[in-house]
Amino acid sequence: MLGERMRKLLVATRNRGKVREYQELLRGLLLELTWLDAEGISLEPEETGTTCAENAVLKAQAYAAASGLLTWADDSALEVDTLGGAPGVHSSRYAGAGASDDDRYRLLLRNLEGVPWEKRTARFRCVVAIVEPGGALRTAEGTYEGIVAFSPRGDNGFGYDPVFYLPDRQCTMAELAPAVKNQISHRARAARAARDILVEMLGDRE
């Protein structure tokens, strides 16, 4: 069991949208969530992995070493089948440095111009890595299958959510209420599995 000093969990992100999602997803655990900016961490480890799992582990280990805190890092990707799995691990850098979410998904739509609906299949993938400084490393994964829509819809979420259509819900990810997204998304699925890992590592009971 980890000591009381490990009750603080560093979520390795500067994205407040992710922080809010994880605050909901991890509600009930005896953890104080913090994030990179709150801890004054400016480190930006180079994401050299070729998979989400490799990048999540790389980030978790680097930030755990820098902070001395139990660290939760994730890496997410949108994988479009007709593009050979692209943008994949480059999802957040798809339109280049300094690009906005709008820039990224609009580039994706341009790259899919002329591709029919049935060939626009895709999935969101998320891998969570949890690292204890100098100790345990565990990972969990979640996916959500969908279709890249022809145009953006919805004002919720972030990233590629406005163009990721959910056939089972008949809406885009960005049209879901945040509470619903937090229950069904690829990140939610990975987080639920990772939450179980945290409970085991901490010895907590909800």
C-alpha positions in Angstrom: 0.0 0.0 0.0 1.3 3.5 -0.8 1.8 5.9 2.1 -0.4 8.9 2.8 2.0 11.2 1.0 0.8 9.5 -2.3 -2.8 10.6 -1.8 -2.0 13.4 -4.2 -2.4 12.3 -7.8 -0.7 14.2 -10.6 -2.8 14.1 -13.8 -0.2 14.8 -16.5 -2.0 17.3 -18.6 -2.4 21.1 -19.2 -5.8 20.5 -20.7 -8.4 21.7 -18.2 -11.1 19.8 -20.1 -9.3 16.6 -19.3 -8.8 17.6 -15.7 -12.6 18.2 -15.3 -13.4 14.8 -17.0 -11.0 13.0 -14.7 -12.3 14.8 -11.6 -15.7 13.3 -12.4 -14.4 9.9 -13.4 -12.4 9.5 -10.2 -14.9 11.0 -7.9 -15.2 9.0 -4.7 -11.5 7.9 -4.5 -9.5 9.3 -1.6 -7.2 11.3 -3.9 -6.5 15.0 -4.4 -6.1 15.6 -8.1 -3.6 18.1 -9.3 -2.2 18.9 -12.8 1.0 20.2 -14.4 0.3 23.9 -14.3 -0.9 23.7 -10.7 2.4 22.1 -9.7 4.5 24.5 -11.8 5.8 21.8 -14.0 7.2 23.0 -17.3 8.7 19.7 -18.4 7.6 18.6 -21.9 8.8 15.1 -22.5 9.2 14.3 -26.2 6.5 11.8 -27.3 8.7 9.4 -29.3 6.5 6.3 -28.9 4.8 4.7 -31.9 1.7 3.7 -29.9 -0.6 5.3 -27.4 0.7 2.9 -24.7 4.3 3.8 -25.3 3.6 7.6 -25.1 1.4 7.2 -22.0 4.2 5.3 -20.2 6.9 7.7 -21.3 4.9 10.7 -20.0 3.9 9.1 -16.8 7.4 8.0 -15.9 8.9 11.5 -16.8 6.3 13.4 -14.7 6.5 11.0 -11.8 10.3 11.4 -11.7 10.0 15.2 -11.9 7.2 15.6 -9.3 7.7 12.8 -6.9 4.0 12.2 -7.1 1.9 9.2 -8.1 1.2 10.1 -11.7 -1.6 9.4 -14.2 -0.8 10.1 -17.8 -2.9 9.2 -20.9 -2.4 9.3 -24.6 -5.3 9.3 -26.9 -5.6 8.9 -30.6 -8.1 9.0 -33.4 -7.5 6.2 -35.8 -9.2 6.5 -39.2 -9.2 3.2 -41.1 -9.1 4.6 -44.6 -6.1 6.8 -43.7 -4.2 3.8 -42.5 -4.8 4.6 -38.8 -3.9 8.3 -39.1 -3.7 10.7 -37.4 -3.0 8.1 -34.7 -0.3 9.1 -32.2 0.0 12.4 -34.1 -3.6 13.3 -33.4 -2.7 16.3 -31.2 -0.1 17.5 -33.7 -1.9 16.7 -36.9 -2.1 20.2 -38.1 1.2 21.3 -36.8 2.5 23.2 -33.8 0.1 25.8 -32.4 -2.9 24.5 -34.3 -6.3 24.6 -32.6 -8.8 21.8 -32.3 -10.8 23.4 -35.2 -7.6 23.4 -37.3 -7.0 19.7 -36.7 -10.5 18.4 -37.4 -11.0 20.6 -40.4 -7.7 19.3 -41.9 -9.0 15.8 -41.2 -12.3 16.6 -43.1 -10.3 17.9 -46.0 -8.2 14.8 -46.1 -11.4 12.7 -46.2 -13.1 14.7 -49.0 -14.8 12.3 -51.4 -14.6 9.3 -49.0 -18.1 7.8 -48.7 -19.8 7.3 -45.3 -19.2 3.5 -45.1 -15.5 4.0 -45.5 -15.1 6.7 -42.8 -14.9 4.2 -40.0 -12.7 5.2 -37.1 -12.1 4.8 -33.4 -10.9 6.8 -30.5 -8.3 5.0 -28.4 -7.0 6.0 -24.9 -4.3 4.4 -22.9 -3.8 5.4 -19.2 -0.4 4.8 -17.5 -0.1 5.0 -13.7 3.3 5.3 -12.3 4.5 5.3 -8.7 7.8 7.2 -8.5 10.6 4.7 -8.6 8.0 1.8 -8.5 5.0 0.3 -10.0 3.8 0.9 -13.6 0.3 -0.2 -14.7 -1.7 0.6 -17.9 -5.3 0.4 -19.0 -6.9 0.9 -22.4 -10.3 1.9 -23.8 -11.7 2.3 -27.3 -14.9 3.7 -28.9 -15.8 2.8 -32.5 -17.4 5.5 -34.7 -17.5 7.2 -38.1 -15.9 10.5 -39.1 -18.8 12.8 -40.0 -18.9 15.0 -43.1 -19.2 18.2 -40.9 -18.8 19.2 -37.3 -21.8 19.1 -34.9 -22.1 19.9 -31.2 -20.5 22.3 -28.8 -19.4 20.0 -26.0 -16.1 18.2 -25.6 -12.9 19.0 -27.3 -10.4 17.7 -29.9 -12.1 15.7 -32.6 -15.4 15.3 -30.7 -17.4 17.5 -33.2 -16.6 15.2 -36.1 -16.7 11.8 -34.4 -20.1 10.3 -35.0 -21.5 7.6 -32.8 -23.8 5.2 -34.8 -25.2 3.7 -31.6 -26.2 7.2 -30.3 -26.9 8.8 -33.6 -25.0 12.0 -32.7 -21.4 13.2 -32.5 -19.3 13.0 -29.3 -19.6 16.8 -29.0 -23.4 16.5 -29.0 -23.4 14.4 -25.9 -24.0 15.9 -22.5 -20.7 15.9 -20.5 -22.1 13.5 -17.9 -23.0 11.0 -20.7 -19.6 11.3 -22.4 -17.9 10.7 -19.1 -19.7 7.4 -18.9 -19.2 6.0 -22.4 -16.1 7.6 -24.0 -12.8 5.8 -24.8 -11.3 7.9 -22.0 -14.0 6.8 -19.6 -13.5 3.2 -20.5 -9.8 3.4 -19.9 -10.3 5.4 -16.8 -12.7 2.9 -15.3 -10.1 0.2 -15.7 -7.4 2.5 -14.4 -9.6 3.5 -11.4 -9.6 -0.2 -10.4 -5.9 -0.2 -10.6 -5.6 2.8 -8.4 -7.9 1.3 -5.8 -5.6 -1.8 -5.7 -2.5 0.3 -5.5 -3.8 2.6 -2.8 -5.6 0.0 -0.8 -8.7 2.3 -0.8 -12.3 1.3 -0.7 -14.9 3.6 -2.1 
